[in-house]
Amino acid sequence: MSDNPFVMLPEVRQVLPGETLLLCRCGRSPELPDCLSGCTDGLRLEPLREQRLLLCRCGQSQRLPYCDGSHNPPAKGLKARWQRFARGT
């Protein structure tokens, strides 16, 4: 795991057909990954099927509103990448 105990991990959100989501693309929303209702830059999603989205909550992603892993520093080697998912390492 990161040495920073305040690393904000992405949100896995299950969405259903018929839902309407307004997701932040600018990274300035205090409610990440959700966008404020008055924002004109938000991404409006109306899913046609049930799915899971990996959404950015830190605002660092280059693919907002989706997480691209920017919150995590690069890790060299497979072992270092797997250690990110193990507690206490």
C-alpha positions as a printed NumPy array, in Angstrom:
array([[  0.   ,   0.   ,   0.   ],
       [  0.983,   3.617,  -0.263],
       [  2.868,   5.228,   2.598],
       [  0.214,   7.964,   2.578],
       [ -2.719,   6.88 ,   4.78 ],
       [ -4.924,   9.512,   3.097],
       [ -4.766,   8.107,  -0.446],
       [ -8.249,   8.315,  -1.9  ],
       [ -9.126,   5.093,  -3.691],
       [-11.544,   4.969,  -6.623],
       [-15.216,   4.17 ,  -6.22 ],
       [-16.718,   1.071,  -7.792],
       [-20.315,   1.99 ,  -8.546],
       [-22.953,  -0.372,  -9.849],
       [-25.344,   1.396, -12.207],
       [-28.675,   0.166, -13.486],
       [-30.71 ,   0.872, -16.611],
       [-33.023,   3.835, -16.078],
       [-30.638,   5.649, -13.727],
       [-29.286,   9.054, -14.684],
       [-25.849,  10.033, -13.414],
       [-24.102,  13.391, -13.58 ],
       [-20.374,  12.758, -13.162],
       [-17.566,  15.303, -12.764],
       [-15.113,  15.804, -15.64 ],
       [-13.238,  18.834, -14.284],
       [-12.114,  17.392, -10.916],
       [-13.308,  20.416,  -8.917],
       [-16.502,  18.962,  -7.472],
       [-16.47 ,  18.576,  -3.673],
       [-18.648,  15.486,  -4.211],
       [-16.333,  13.501,  -6.552],
       [-17.129,  11.49 ,  -8.592],
       [-20.53 ,  13.197,  -8.713],
       [-20.905,  16.582, -10.334],
       [-22.784,  19.517,  -8.885],
       [-26.194,  19.959, -10.523],
       [-25.435,  23.429, -11.928],
       [-22.154,  22.487, -13.613],
       [-22.177,  22.595, -17.424],
       [-19.06 ,  20.412, -17.791],
       [-20.514,  17.275, -16.165],
       [-20.901,  13.982, -17.994],
       [-24.509,  12.818, -18.09 ],
       [-24.787,   9.017, -18.222],
       [-27.964,   7.024, -18.77 ],
       [-26.844,   3.377, -18.771],
       [-28.665,   0.943, -21.035],
       [-27.504,  -2.114, -19.103],
       [-26.361,  -2.994, -15.595],
       [-22.646,  -2.396, -15.195],
       [-19.93 ,  -1.391, -12.759],
       [-17.922,   1.789, -13.193],
       [-14.518,   2.575, -11.674],
       [-14.85 ,   6.265, -10.822],
       [-12.18 ,   8.752,  -9.74 ],
       [-12.572,  10.338,  -6.301],
       [ -9.193,  12.125,  -6.106],
       [ -9.521,  14.36 ,  -9.186],
       [ -6.088,  13.377, -10.579],
       [ -7.278,  11.128, -13.412],
       [ -6.648,  12.204, -17.005],
       [ -9.842,  10.322, -17.946],
       [-12.358,  11.91 , -15.54 ],
       [-14.832,  10.754, -14.376],
       [-13.143,   7.364, -14.725],
       [-10.157,   6.294, -12.621],
       [ -6.901,   5.814, -14.521],
       [ -4.743,   4.98 , -11.484],
       [ -3.127,   8.439, -11.241],
       [ -3.659,   8.397,  -7.449],
       [ -1.05 ,   5.629,  -7.198],
       [  2.643,   6.254,  -7.934],
       [  4.203,   3.904, -10.503],
       [  5.434,   0.581,  -9.14 ],
       [  8.371,  -1.29 , -10.623],
       [  7.777,  -4.965, -11.134],
       [  4.871,  -7.316, -10.667],
       [  5.552,  -7.933,  -6.966],
       [  5.426,  -4.198,  -6.165],
       [  2.131,  -3.821,  -8.047],
       [  0.534,  -6.746,  -6.199],
       [  1.693,  -5.401,  -2.826],
       [ -0.61 ,  -2.409,  -3.325],
       [ -3.545,  -4.739,  -2.748],
       [ -2.165,  -6.508,   0.337],
       [ -2.805,  -5.009,   3.758],
       [  0.183,  -4.238,   5.933],
       [  2.83 ,  -4.269,   3.193]])
